[in-house]
Amino acid sequence: MSFVRIRSVQALPGFMLRLELSDGRTVDRDIGGLLVGPVFEEIRSDRGVFEQARAEAGTVVWPNGADLCPDVLIWGGLPPVPFPQTSGQAKVAE
């Protein structure tokens, strides 16, 4: 199974990003709630800096080195689980 990653990014109005994914899909994400902490201060306060977002190594990065988890960006949270969930306990092969 290959991981879905971000191929390209485009800044949209507000704190929206349009992400082109490695599986061919395009998704729009509002990332305003993810821009927390000092590393994102300039990105939040300066539209020109926000618009410098680029895709690198499968995720979104900015010139100051800030980046975001690709899974959160792509899936809007944790990625889907490729196998059935158990009741919280892992099954061990016997």
C-alpha positions in Angstrom: 0.0 0.0 0.0 1.4 3.4 -0.9 0.8 6.5 1.1 -1.2 9.4 -0.4 0.9 12.5 -0.3 0.7 16.1 -1.5 2.1 16.9 -5.0 1.2 20.6 -5.2 -0.4 23.3 -3.2 -2.3 26.5 -4.0 -3.2 29.2 -1.4 -6.9 30.2 -1.6 -8.8 33.0 0.2 -8.7 33.0 4.0 -6.6 30.1 5.3 -7.7 27.7 2.6 -5.3 25.5 0.7 -6.0 23.5 -2.5 -4.0 20.3 -2.4 -3.3 18.1 -5.4 -2.7 14.6 -4.2 -0.5 11.8 -5.5 -3.6 9.7 -6.1 -5.0 12.3 -8.5 -7.6 13.9 -6.2 -7.8 17.6 -5.3 -9.0 18.6 -1.9 -9.5 22.1 -0.3 -8.7 22.4 3.4 -9.2 25.3 5.8 -6.0 25.1 7.9 -6.6 28.2 10.0 -7.1 26.1 13.2 -3.7 24.3 12.5 -1.6 27.4 12.4 -0.9 27.4 16.1 2.3 28.4 17.9 5.2 30.8 17.3 6.5 29.0 14.1 3.2 29.9 12.4 2.9 33.5 13.7 4.3 35.1 10.6 2.2 32.8 8.3 -1.0 33.7 10.2 -0.3 37.5 10.2 1.2 38.0 6.7 -0.8 36.9 3.7 2.3 37.1 1.5 4.0 34.5 3.7 1.0 32.3 3.8 0.9 32.3 0.0 4.5 31.0 -0.2 3.3 27.6 0.8 4.8 24.9 -1.4 4.7 21.1 -1.6 7.9 19.4 -0.5 8.5 15.8 0.6 4.8 15.1 0.3 3.5 17.8 2.6 3.1 21.6 2.8 6.0 23.7 3.9 6.8 27.4 4.2 10.2 29.2 3.7 10.7 29.5 7.5 10.7 25.7 7.8 7.2 25.4 9.2 5.3 22.4 7.9 2.1 20.4 8.7 1.5 16.7 9.0 0.4 15.5 5.5 -2.1 13.0 6.9 -4.0 15.8 8.8 -4.0 17.9 5.7 -5.1 15.2 3.3 -7.7 13.4 5.5 -8.7 16.3 7.7 -7.6 14.2 10.6 -6.1 10.7 10.9 -6.1 8.6 7.7 -8.6 5.9 7.3 -7.6 2.5 8.7 -7.1 -0.1 5.9 -8.3 -3.0 8.1 -11.2 -3.5 10.6 -10.8 -2.0 14.0 -11.0 -4.3 17.0 -12.4 -3.4 20.4 -9.2 -1.5 21.3 -7.0 -4.6 21.7 -4.6 -5.8 19.0 -5.0 -9.3 17.8 -1.8 -11.4 18.0 -1.1 -14.2 15.6 -0.8 -17.5 17.4 
